[in-house]
């Protein structure tokens, strides 16, 4: 597994997840509901994260995530 994207904005993270899944890249979401624990952790430790399940998808996933984020702004 390899971290591909994290952000404090849950919508941005979900967008990247959905784009990658639409290209048949297997991902999982970590810390989706961790914001409730933010009092005991550093704030960035509770940000939602998109993780790749297969490391060999990294290059394709990185390009797709950058492209999707540049269109979202």
PyMOL CGO cylinders between C-alpha atoms (Angstrom):
from pymol import cmd
from pymol.cgo import CYLINDER

trace = [
    CYLINDER, 0.00, 0.00, 0.00, 1.15, 3.50, -0.76, 0.3, 1, 1, 1, 1, 1, 1,
    CYLINDER, 1.15, 3.50, -0.76, -0.24, 6.90, 0.16, 0.3, 1, 1, 1, 1, 1, 1,
    CYLINDER, -0.24, 6.90, 0.16, -1.30, 8.82, -2.93, 0.3, 1, 1, 1, 1, 1, 1,
    CYLINDER, -1.30, 8.82, -2.93, -3.19, 11.84, -1.55, 0.3, 1, 1, 1, 1, 1, 1,
    CYLINDER, -3.19, 11.84, -1.55, -4.25, 13.56, 1.66, 0.3, 1, 1, 1, 1, 1, 1,
    CYLINDER, -4.25, 13.56, 1.66, -5.94, 16.88, 2.34, 0.3, 1, 1, 1, 1, 1, 1,
    CYLINDER, -5.94, 16.88, 2.34, -7.89, 18.49, 5.14, 0.3, 1, 1, 1, 1, 1, 1,
    CYLINDER, -7.89, 18.49, 5.14, -10.82, 18.93, 2.73, 0.3, 1, 1, 1, 1, 1, 1,
    CYLINDER, -10.82, 18.93, 2.73, -12.76, 15.67, 2.65, 0.3, 1, 1, 1, 1, 1, 1,
    CYLINDER, -12.76, 15.67, 2.65, -14.42, 16.57, -0.66, 0.3, 1, 1, 1, 1, 1, 1,
    CYLINDER, -14.42, 16.57, -0.66, -11.04, 16.89, -2.41, 0.3, 1, 1, 1, 1, 1, 1,
    CYLINDER, -11.04, 16.89, -2.41, -9.96, 13.52, -1.05, 0.3, 1, 1, 1, 1, 1, 1,
    CYLINDER, -9.96, 13.52, -1.05, -13.19, 11.86, -2.16, 0.3, 1, 1, 1, 1, 1, 1,
    CYLINDER, -13.19, 11.86, -2.16, -12.81, 13.40, -5.61, 0.3, 1, 1, 1, 1, 1, 1,
    CYLINDER, -12.81, 13.40, -5.61, -9.35, 11.86, -6.04, 0.3, 1, 1, 1, 1, 1, 1,
    CYLINDER, -9.35, 11.86, -6.04, -10.63, 8.52, -4.74, 0.3, 1, 1, 1, 1, 1, 1,
    CYLINDER, -10.63, 8.52, -4.74, -13.54, 8.52, -7.20, 0.3, 1, 1, 1, 1, 1, 1,
    CYLINDER, -13.54, 8.52, -7.20, -11.37, 9.49, -10.17, 0.3, 1, 1, 1, 1, 1, 1,
    CYLINDER, -11.37, 9.49, -10.17, -8.88, 6.71, -9.43, 0.3, 1, 1, 1, 1, 1, 1,
    CYLINDER, -8.88, 6.71, -9.43, -11.65, 4.16, -8.95, 0.3, 1, 1, 1, 1, 1, 1,
    CYLINDER, -11.65, 4.16, -8.95, -13.19, 5.18, -12.28, 0.3, 1, 1, 1, 1, 1, 1,
    CYLINDER, -13.19, 5.18, -12.28, -9.89, 4.14, -13.92, 0.3, 1, 1, 1, 1, 1, 1,
    CYLINDER, -9.89, 4.14, -13.92, -9.99, 0.75, -12.16, 0.3, 1, 1, 1, 1, 1, 1,
    CYLINDER, -9.99, 0.75, -12.16, -7.26, 1.66, -9.69, 0.3, 1, 1, 1, 1, 1, 1,
    CYLINDER, -7.26, 1.66, -9.69, -7.86, -0.06, -6.36, 0.3, 1, 1, 1, 1, 1, 1,
    CYLINDER, -7.86, -0.06, -6.36, -7.75, 2.39, -3.46, 0.3, 1, 1, 1, 1, 1, 1,
    CYLINDER, -7.75, 2.39, -3.46, -8.81, 2.57, 0.15, 0.3, 1, 1, 1, 1, 1, 1,
    CYLINDER, -8.81, 2.57, 0.15, -9.70, 5.55, 2.30, 0.3, 1, 1, 1, 1, 1, 1,
    CYLINDER, -9.70, 5.55, 2.30, -8.10, 5.97, 5.73, 0.3, 1, 1, 1, 1, 1, 1,
    CYLINDER, -8.10, 5.97, 5.73, -9.03, 8.46, 8.45, 0.3, 1, 1, 1, 1, 1, 1,
    CYLINDER, -9.03, 8.46, 8.45, -12.38, 9.15, 6.81, 0.3, 1, 1, 1, 1, 1, 1,
    CYLINDER, -12.38, 9.15, 6.81, -14.02, 9.78, 10.18, 0.3, 1, 1, 1, 1, 1, 1,
    CYLINDER, -14.02, 9.78, 10.18, -10.94, 10.56, 12.29, 0.3, 1, 1, 1, 1, 1, 1,
    CYLINDER, -10.94, 10.56, 12.29, -11.75, 14.26, 12.73, 0.3, 1, 1, 1, 1, 1, 1,
    CYLINDER, -11.75, 14.26, 12.73, -13.59, 13.42, 15.96, 0.3, 1, 1, 1, 1, 1, 1,
    CYLINDER, -13.59, 13.42, 15.96, -10.23, 12.35, 17.44, 0.3, 1, 1, 1, 1, 1, 1,
    CYLINDER, -10.23, 12.35, 17.44, -8.52, 15.61, 16.55, 0.3, 1, 1, 1, 1, 1, 1,
    CYLINDER, -8.52, 15.61, 16.55, -8.32, 16.77, 20.17, 0.3, 1, 1, 1, 1, 1, 1,
    CYLINDER, -8.32, 16.77, 20.17, -5.74, 14.11, 21.02, 0.3, 1, 1, 1, 1, 1, 1,
    CYLINDER, -5.74, 14.11, 21.02, -3.84, 14.14, 17.72, 0.3, 1, 1, 1, 1, 1, 1,
    CYLINDER, -3.84, 14.14, 17.72, -2.11, 16.68, 15.53, 0.3, 1, 1, 1, 1, 1, 1,
    CYLINDER, -2.11, 16.68, 15.53, -4.69, 18.07, 13.08, 0.3, 1, 1, 1, 1, 1, 1,
    CYLINDER, -4.69, 18.07, 13.08, -2.95, 16.74, 9.96, 0.3, 1, 1, 1, 1, 1, 1,
    CYLINDER, -2.95, 16.74, 9.96, -2.91, 13.23, 11.49, 0.3, 1, 1, 1, 1, 1, 1,
    CYLINDER, -2.91, 13.23, 11.49, -6.70, 13.18, 11.16, 0.3, 1, 1, 1, 1, 1, 1,
    CYLINDER, -6.70, 13.18, 11.16, -6.87, 14.24, 7.51, 0.3, 1, 1, 1, 1, 1, 1,
    CYLINDER, -6.87, 14.24, 7.51, -8.52, 11.67, 5.22, 0.3, 1, 1, 1, 1, 1, 1,
    CYLINDER, -8.52, 11.67, 5.22, -6.05, 9.75, 3.04, 0.3, 1, 1, 1, 1, 1, 1,
    CYLINDER, -6.05, 9.75, 3.04, -6.28, 7.88, -0.24, 0.3, 1, 1, 1, 1, 1, 1,
    CYLINDER, -6.28, 7.88, -0.24, -4.05, 4.81, -0.31, 0.3, 1, 1, 1, 1, 1, 1,
    CYLINDER, -4.05, 4.81, -0.31, -3.25, 2.66, -3.33, 0.3, 1, 1, 1, 1, 1, 1,
    CYLINDER, -3.25, 2.66, -3.33, -3.66, -1.07, -2.81, 0.3, 1, 1, 1, 1, 1, 1,
    CYLINDER, -3.66, -1.07, -2.81, -1.11, -1.88, -5.54, 0.3, 1, 1, 1, 1, 1, 1,
    CYLINDER, -1.11, -1.88, -5.54, 2.20, -0.01, -5.52, 0.3, 1, 1, 1, 1, 1, 1,
    CYLINDER, 2.20, -0.01, -5.52, 2.68, -0.52, -9.26, 0.3, 1, 1, 1, 1, 1, 1,
    CYLINDER, 2.68, -0.52, -9.26, -0.33, 1.75, -9.92, 0.3, 1, 1, 1, 1, 1, 1,
    CYLINDER, -0.33, 1.75, -9.92, 1.50, 4.72, -8.36, 0.3, 1, 1, 1, 1, 1, 1,
    CYLINDER, 1.50, 4.72, -8.36, 2.71, 6.53, -11.51, 0.3, 1, 1, 1, 1, 1, 1,
    CYLINDER, 2.71, 6.53, -11.51, -0.66, 6.32, -13.27, 0.3, 1, 1, 1, 1, 1, 1,
    CYLINDER, -0.66, 6.32, -13.27, -2.54, 7.26, -10.09, 0.3, 1, 1, 1, 1, 1, 1,
    CYLINDER, -2.54, 7.26, -10.09, -0.29, 10.25, -9.40, 0.3, 1, 1, 1, 1, 1, 1,
    CYLINDER, -0.29, 10.25, -9.40, -0.83, 11.62, -12.92, 0.3, 1, 1, 1, 1, 1, 1,
    CYLINDER, -0.83, 11.62, -12.92, -4.58, 11.13, -12.69, 0.3, 1, 1, 1, 1, 1, 1,
    CYLINDER, -4.58, 11.13, -12.69, -4.82, 12.73, -9.27, 0.3, 1, 1, 1, 1, 1, 1,
    CYLINDER, -4.82, 12.73, -9.27, -2.81, 15.79, -10.36, 0.3, 1, 1, 1, 1, 1, 1,
    CYLINDER, -2.81, 15.79, -10.36, -4.98, 16.11, -13.47, 0.3, 1, 1, 1, 1, 1, 1,
    CYLINDER, -4.98, 16.11, -13.47, -8.22, 15.81, -11.51, 0.3, 1, 1, 1, 1, 1, 1,
    CYLINDER, -8.22, 15.81, -11.51, -7.07, 18.36, -8.94, 0.3, 1, 1, 1, 1, 1, 1,
    CYLINDER, -7.07, 18.36, -8.94, -6.00, 20.86, -11.57, 0.3, 1, 1, 1, 1, 1, 1,
    CYLINDER, -6.00, 20.86, -11.57, -9.49, 20.68, -13.11, 0.3, 1, 1, 1, 1, 1, 1,
    CYLINDER, -9.49, 20.68, -13.11, -11.20, 21.00, -9.72, 0.3, 1, 1, 1, 1, 1, 1,
    CYLINDER, -11.20, 21.00, -9.72, -9.66, 24.37, -8.98, 0.3, 1, 1, 1, 1, 1, 1,
]
cmd.load_cgo(trace, "trace")
